[in-house]
Amino acid sequence: MEEIVRKPKQPVQGFVTVELFDKYGDKIQTVKSHNMITQAAKDHMIWDMKEDFFRGCPGTLPGEPSYCLNNIILTSSTATPQDIPLQETGSVIGWADKSTYSGSDIYRGTINTVESYATNDKVHWVFDWPTHAANGTFQTIIWGNRGAHDINQIDASYIQYPAFDFGAYYLTIINKDYWVTYFNEGKIRQYDSNFALLASYNSPASSPQGITHGNNYLWVSCGDNKIFKMDISNMSVISSYSSPATVPRGLTWYNNKLYVVCGDNKIYGLNPETGAVVHSFTSPMENTADIAFDNDGNIWTANGSYNINRYNLNNGNLLNSLRGPYSYSLGLFSMENNELIFLYPMGSRSYLIKVKYLNIGARTLLPQPVTKTSTNTMKVQYDFIFED
C-alpha cells in the first residue's frame, strides 16, 4: 500500500482578490492570488498563545514580537515572495490602514466597514480606493507596517550593539574583524568579532572616511581628496591617486572594481590600480554619503540621515526604502548573506546596527500586474483563513 504523506497545515492562509472598476462602476478586471505568511507574523501568533497561558497561569511573559499587519500596501515589486530578512518591497503605489478615510491623499484608500467581517475561521478585509488614489501599476500586495515619514518606507526591526568608540562612521569587515575610520581623530581602528579593540593606526592622511577591502588590500578615502591603497599586514601606503571628484566619501569593492561616492553625488567605478574612471552615474539618493553592493549587484545608499535605500542599477528602480532607527546612519556594509549593517554614533559609543527583518506579516505576488488610472475605482478583498 502506498504511504500517504500529509503536509503540515499552516496556522493561517491568505487569499486576495483585486477588482478594478471603470467610471461607470462596471467591473473591468479581477485578479486573484494566494499569499505567503512570514515567520514574523507566525511568531506573533505563537506569542499570543503564550500570552494567553501566562495570563491564566501567572508567570514571566516573553517579549512581544513586532505585530506586522497594520497596513495593506500595494507596491511595484515583481519579486517572488520570500520569507527573508531583506525582501524586496518596491515602490509604493497605494496603501490603507484599518481606519476609514475620505481625504485627498493620492495613495491612501479606506477600509470598507460594510463589506468587511470576521467569523470563527476567517477575517475578510475589504479596502476601496477612489479615482484619485493608488494610480499606477502594482503587482505585489503586502501586509506590513508602513513608515510614517516616506511613502516608500517599510518599518524594520533592528539589533544594535554598542560596538566601537564614539566617532566611528565608516567600516568594512575583513576575516570577521571590523575596520573602522575615525574622521575627527585621523585614525583607523581594528576590532575583533566581539568588538574588542585589536589595534589603532594613523590614517594615511587627515579626515579618513570611506574604507573597504578588495584584492587583499585596504582602500581608504581621505580629506585630501585622495584614495589610498594600503598593505593590511603593516598598514603602509602602497600607492594613492586623486579622487575623481572632490570630497570622496563611502568606498566599496564589487566585481573587481573600486566604487566611491563623492561630493557631487556621483558614484564612480574605478580601475583600482590606476584610479581611472571606468563608469559613473548620479546616485539615485540625494546627498549620498555611503554605498554598498548586495550579492545581486544592487546598490545600497545612505545619506547621513535616517534614509537607507536599495536600487536596481540596471533600471534605477527602487527595491527597498528603510528608515533607520537613528539619524546620521553611515558605514553601510552588505554581508555575504545579504544582511545589512551600518553605524550610528550615539552618546559615548558608535553603535553597530543590523537589520533584523522588515516588519512584513504577509505578501502576495499577483499573477499579472494591475494598472489603475484616474478613471478607475478599485476594491481589494483580503481573506485570512484559519485552518482547523
C-alpha positions as CSV (number, residue, x, y, z in Angstrom):
1,M,0.0,0.0,0.0
2,E,1.3,3.4,-0.9
3,E,2.0,5.6,2.1
4,I,0.1,8.9,2.2
5,V,2.4,11.7,3.2
6,R,0.4,14.6,4.7
7,K,1.9,18.1,4.6
8,P,1.6,20.0,7.9
9,K,-1.1,22.7,7.8
10,Q,-0.3,26.3,8.1
11,P,-2.0,28.1,11.1
12,V,-3.4,30.7,8.7
13,Q,-3.7,31.2,4.9
14,G,-4.3,34.4,2.9
15,F,-6.2,35.0,-0.3
16,V,-6.5,38.2,-2.2
17,T,-8.9,39.5,-4.9
18,V,-8.3,42.8,-6.7
19,E,-11.3,44.3,-8.6
20,L,-10.9,47.3,-11.0
21,F,-14.0,49.3,-12.0
22,D,-14.5,51.8,-14.8
23,K,-16.0,55.3,-14.4
24,Y,-19.5,53.7,-14.7
25,G,-18.9,51.3,-11.9
26,D,-18.6,48.3,-14.2
27,K,-16.0,45.7,-13.2
28,I,-13.2,45.5,-15.9
29,Q,-10.6,43.4,-14.2
30,T,-10.4,40.7,-11.5
31,V,-7.1,39.3,-10.3
32,K,-6.8,36.7,-7.5
33,S,-3.8,35.1,-5.7
34,H,-2.7,33.2,-2.6
35,N,-0.2,34.8,-0.2
36,M,2.8,34.0,2.0
37,I,2.7,34.4,5.7
38,T,6.1,35.4,7.1
39,Q,7.8,33.9,10.2
40,A,7.4,37.3,11.9
41,A,3.6,37.0,11.7
42,K,3.7,33.4,12.8
43,D,5.9,34.3,15.8
44,H,3.3,36.8,16.9
45,M,0.6,34.2,16.7
46,I,2.6,31.9,18.8
47,W,3.3,34.7,21.3
48,D,-0.5,35.3,21.6
49,M,-0.9,31.7,22.7
50,K,1.9,32.1,25.3
51,E,0.3,35.4,26.5
52,D,-3.0,33.6,27.0
53,F,-1.3,30.9,29.0
54,F,0.7,33.2,31.2
55,R,-2.3,35.4,32.0
56,G,-4.2,32.4,33.1
57,C,-1.2,30.8,34.8
58,P,0.8,33.8,36.1
59,G,4.4,33.7,35.1
60,T,7.1,35.6,33.1
61,L,5.7,36.6,29.7
62,P,8.3,36.7,26.9
63,G,8.8,39.9,25.0
64,E,6.2,40.6,22.4
65,P,7.4,40.2,18.7
66,S,6.5,43.0,16.3
67,Y,3.0,42.9,15.0
68,C,3.4,43.2,11.3
69,L,-0.1,43.5,10.0
70,N,-1.1,47.2,10.5
71,N,-1.3,48.3,6.8
72,I,-2.1,46.9,3.5
73,I,0.4,48.2,0.9
74,L,0.3,47.9,-2.9
75,T,3.8,48.0,-4.5
76,S,5.5,47.8,-7.8
77,S,7.7,44.8,-6.8
78,T,7.6,41.7,-9.1
79,A,9.8,39.6,-6.9
80,T,8.6,36.1,-5.8
81,P,7.6,36.3,-2.1
82,Q,10.4,35.1,0.1
83,D,10.5,35.0,3.9
84,I,13.9,36.6,4.1
85,P,15.1,39.5,6.3
86,L,15.5,42.0,3.5
87,Q,12.9,41.0,1.0
88,E,12.4,43.4,-1.9
89,T,9.4,45.7,-1.5
90,G,9.5,48.1,-4.5
91,S,7.8,51.5,-4.8
92,V,4.5,52.1,-3.0
93,I,1.6,52.7,-5.3
94,G,-1.1,52.8,-2.7
95,W,-1.9,51.9,0.9
96,A,-4.6,51.8,3.6
97,D,-4.8,51.2,7.3
98,K,-7.8,49.9,9.3
99,S,-9.5,53.2,9.7
100,T,-11.9,55.0,7.4
101,Y,-10.5,57.7,5.2
102,S,-12.1,60.2,2.8
103,G,-9.4,62.8,2.1
104,S,-7.4,63.8,-1.0
105,D,-4.2,61.7,-0.4
106,I,-3.1,60.3,-3.7
107,Y,-2.0,56.9,-2.2
108,R,-4.4,56.2,0.6
109,G,-7.5,54.0,0.4
110,T,-10.1,53.3,3.1
111,I,-11.4,50.2,4.8
112,N,-14.9,49.2,3.7
113,T,-16.6,48.6,7.1
114,V,-19.9,47.4,5.5
115,E,-18.3,44.6,3.5
116,S,-15.5,43.6,6.0
117,Y,-16.4,40.9,8.5
118,A,-14.9,38.2,10.8
119,T,-16.1,34.7,11.6
120,N,-14.7,31.9,13.7
121,D,-12.5,30.7,10.8
122,K,-12.0,33.8,8.7
123,V,-11.3,37.5,8.7
124,H,-12.5,39.2,5.5
125,W,-10.9,42.6,4.8
126,V,-12.2,44.9,2.1
127,F,-10.5,48.2,1.1
128,D,-11.6,50.7,-1.5
129,W,-9.6,53.3,-3.5
130,P,-11.2,56.3,-5.2
131,T,-10.3,57.6,-8.7
132,H,-7.6,60.0,-7.4
133,A,-5.7,57.4,-5.3
134,A,-3.3,54.5,-6.0
135,N,-2.9,55.3,-9.7
136,G,-0.1,53.4,-11.2
137,T,0.9,49.7,-11.8
138,F,1.3,47.3,-8.9
139,Q,1.8,43.5,-8.7
140,T,2.6,42.9,-5.0
141,I,0.3,43.3,-2.0
142,I,2.0,43.5,1.4
143,W,0.5,43.4,4.9
144,G,3.1,45.2,7.0
145,N,4.0,48.4,8.8
146,R,4.5,51.4,6.7
147,G,7.0,54.1,7.7
148,A,5.5,57.4,8.8
149,H,8.0,59.7,7.1
150,D,8.3,58.5,3.5
151,I,5.6,56.8,1.4
152,N,8.0,54.1,0.2
153,Q,9.4,53.2,3.6
154,I,8.6,49.9,5.3
155,D,9.4,49.8,9.0
156,A,12.1,47.4,10.1
157,S,13.3,45.8,13.3
158,Y,16.9,46.2,14.2
159,I,19.5,44.7,16.5
160,Q,22.0,47.2,17.9
161,Y,25.4,46.7,19.5
162,P,27.3,49.4,21.4
163,A,30.3,48.2,19.5
164,F,33.0,50.9,19.0
165,D,34.5,54.0,20.5
166,F,32.5,57.2,19.7
167,G,33.2,58.7,16.3
168,A,33.3,55.6,14.1
169,Y,31.5,56.5,10.9
170,Y,32.6,54.0,8.1
171,L,33.5,50.4,8.3
172,T,34.5,47.2,6.4
173,I,34.9,43.6,7.6
174,I,38.0,41.5,6.9
175,N,38.1,37.9,8.2
176,K,35.4,38.7,10.8
177,D,37.4,41.7,12.1
178,Y,35.8,45.2,11.9
179,W,38.0,48.0,10.4
180,V,36.5,51.5,11.1
181,T,37.6,55.0,10.3
182,Y,37.6,57.9,12.8
183,F,37.2,61.1,10.9
184,N,37.9,63.6,13.6
185,E,40.8,61.7,15.2
186,G,42.5,60.7,11.9
187,K,42.6,57.0,13.0
188,I,41.8,53.6,11.6
189,R,41.0,51.0,14.2
190,Q,40.7,47.3,14.1
191,Y,38.2,45.3,16.3
192,D,37.6,41.6,16.6
193,S,34.2,40.0,16.1
194,N,33.4,40.6,19.8
195,F,34.2,44.4,19.4
196,A,37.4,44.2,21.4
197,L,40.0,46.7,20.2
198,L,42.9,45.0,18.5
199,A,44.9,47.9,17.1
200,S,44.8,51.6,16.3
201,Y,46.6,53.1,13.3
202,N,47.2,56.6,12.0
203,S,45.3,57.4,8.8
204,P,47.5,57.9,5.7
205,A,46.0,61.5,5.6
206,S,43.7,63.7,7.6
207,S,40.0,63.0,7.9
208,P,39.6,59.4,6.8
209,Q,36.1,58.5,5.6
210,G,35.3,55.5,3.3
211,I,37.1,52.2,3.9
212,T,36.8,48.9,2.1
213,H,38.7,45.7,1.4
214,G,39.4,44.4,-2.1
215,N,42.0,42.3,-3.8
216,N,43.7,41.7,-0.4
217,Y,44.3,45.4,0.2
218,L,42.7,48.1,2.3
219,W,41.4,51.1,0.5
220,V,40.7,54.4,2.3
221,S,39.4,57.8,1.2
222,C,40.7,60.9,3.0
223,G,40.1,64.6,3.3
224,D,42.9,65.5,0.9
225,N,40.7,64.2,-1.9
226,K,42.8,61.1,-2.4
227,I,42.2,57.4,-2.2
228,F,44.9,55.2,-0.6
229,K,45.9,51.6,-1.3
230,M,47.3,50.1,1.9
231,D,49.1,46.9,2.9
232,I,46.9,45.3,5.6
233,S,49.8,43.5,7.2
234,N,51.7,46.6,8.3
235,M,49.3,49.5,7.2
236,S,51.9,51.0,4.9
237,V,50.7,53.0,1.9
238,I,51.4,51.2,-1.3
239,S,50.0,53.8,-3.7
240,S,47.5,56.6,-3.9
241,Y,45.7,58.7,-6.5
242,S,43.3,61.6,-6.7
243,S,39.6,61.1,-6.3
244,P,37.6,61.5,-9.5
245,A,35.8,64.4,-7.7
246,T,36.1,66.3,-4.5
247,V,35.0,65.1,-1.1
248,P,35.3,61.3,-1.6
249,R,33.1,59.6,0.9
250,G,32.0,56.0,1.1
251,L,34.0,53.3,-0.6
252,T,33.0,49.7,-1.6
253,W,34.5,46.9,-3.6
254,Y,32.4,45.0,-6.1
255,N,33.2,42.8,-9.1
256,N,36.9,43.7,-9.1
257,K,36.2,47.4,-9.1
258,L,36.5,50.1,-6.5
259,Y,33.5,52.3,-6.1
260,V,33.5,55.7,-4.5
261,V,30.7,58.3,-3.9
262,C,31.8,61.9,-4.0
263,G,30.5,65.3,-3.0
264,D,28.9,65.8,-6.4
265,N,26.6,63.0,-5.6
266,K,28.0,60.8,-8.3
267,I,29.2,57.2,-7.8
268,Y,32.3,56.3,-9.7
269,G,33.5,52.9,-10.6
270,L,37.3,52.9,-10.8
271,N,40.1,50.8,-12.1
272,P,41.6,50.1,-8.6
273,E,45.2,50.1,-9.7
274,T,45.1,53.4,-11.7
275,G,42.1,55.3,-10.4
276,A,40.8,55.7,-13.9
277,V,37.0,56.1,-14.1
278,V,35.5,53.0,-15.7
279,H,31.9,54.3,-15.5
280,S,30.0,56.7,-13.4
281,F,26.4,57.6,-12.6
282,T,24.4,60.0,-10.4
283,S,23.3,58.4,-7.2
284,P,19.5,57.9,-7.0
285,M,19.6,59.3,-3.5
286,E,20.3,63.0,-2.8
287,N,23.4,63.7,-0.6
288,T,24.6,60.1,-0.7
289,A,27.4,59.5,1.9
290,D,27.9,55.8,1.7
291,I,27.3,52.9,-0.6
292,A,27.3,49.1,-0.6
293,F,26.5,46.3,-3.1
294,D,24.4,43.3,-2.3
295,N,25.2,39.8,-3.9
296,D,23.0,40.6,-6.9
297,G,24.7,43.8,-7.9
298,N,22.0,46.1,-6.5
299,I,23.3,49.1,-4.6
300,W,22.5,50.3,-1.1
301,T,22.8,54.1,-0.4
302,A,22.8,56.1,2.8
303,N,22.6,59.9,3.1
304,G,23.7,60.5,6.6
305,S,20.1,60.9,7.7
306,Y,17.6,58.3,8.6
307,N,17.3,57.1,5.0
308,I,18.8,53.9,3.6
309,N,17.6,52.7,0.1
310,R,18.4,49.9,-2.3
311,Y,18.2,50.3,-6.1
312,N,18.5,48.1,-9.2
313,L,21.3,49.6,-11.1
314,N,20.1,48.2,-14.5
315,N,16.9,50.2,-14.5
316,G,17.1,52.5,-11.5
317,N,14.1,51.0,-9.8
318,L,13.7,51.4,-6.1
319,L,13.9,48.0,-4.4
320,N,13.8,49.0,-0.7
321,S,13.4,52.1,1.3
322,L,14.3,51.9,5.0
323,R,14.1,54.4,7.8
324,G,17.0,53.7,10.2
325,P,16.3,53.9,13.9
326,Y,18.5,57.0,14.3
327,S,19.7,59.9,12.1
328,Y,23.2,60.0,10.7
329,S,23.4,56.4,9.7
330,L,26.6,55.6,7.8
331,G,29.1,52.8,7.4
332,L,26.9,50.6,5.2
333,F,28.1,47.1,4.7
334,S,26.3,44.2,3.0
335,M,27.2,40.8,4.3
336,E,27.6,37.7,2.0
337,N,24.1,36.5,3.0
338,N,22.7,40.0,2.1
339,E,22.3,41.1,5.7
340,L,22.8,44.8,6.0
341,I,24.7,46.5,8.8
342,F,25.5,50.2,9.4
343,L,27.0,52.5,12.0
344,Y,25.4,55.2,14.1
345,P,27.4,57.4,16.6
346,M,25.4,57.9,19.8
347,G,26.4,59.1,23.2
348,S,29.8,57.7,24.2
349,R,29.7,54.9,21.6
350,S,29.3,54.2,17.9
351,Y,26.6,51.6,17.5
352,L,26.6,48.7,15.0
353,I,23.1,48.4,13.7
354,K,21.9,45.2,12.0
355,V,18.6,44.9,10.1
356,K,16.8,42.0,11.7
357,Y,13.9,41.9,9.3
358,L,11.3,44.1,7.6
359,N,8.1,44.4,9.5
360,I,6.1,42.4,7.0
361,G,3.5,39.9,8.0
362,A,2.2,38.6,4.7
363,R,2.7,39.3,1.0
364,T,1.3,38.1,-2.3
365,L,2.5,38.4,-5.9
366,L,-0.4,38.7,-8.3
367,P,-0.3,36.5,-11.4
368,Q,-0.4,39.7,-13.5
369,P,0.1,43.4,-12.9
370,V,-2.8,45.7,-12.2
371,T,-2.8,49.2,-13.7
372,K,-5.2,51.7,-12.2
373,T,-5.8,55.2,-13.7
374,S,-7.8,58.3,-12.6
375,T,-10.8,56.8,-14.4
376,N,-10.9,53.7,-12.2
377,T,-12.0,52.9,-8.7
378,M,-10.7,49.8,-7.0
379,K,-11.6,47.2,-4.4
380,V,-9.1,44.8,-2.7
381,Q,-10.5,41.9,-0.7
382,Y,-8.2,40.0,1.5
383,D,-9.2,36.9,3.4
384,F,-7.2,35.4,6.3
385,I,-8.5,31.8,6.8
386,F,-7.7,29.9,10.0
387,E,-7.3,26.2,9.5
388,D,-8.5,23.5,11.9
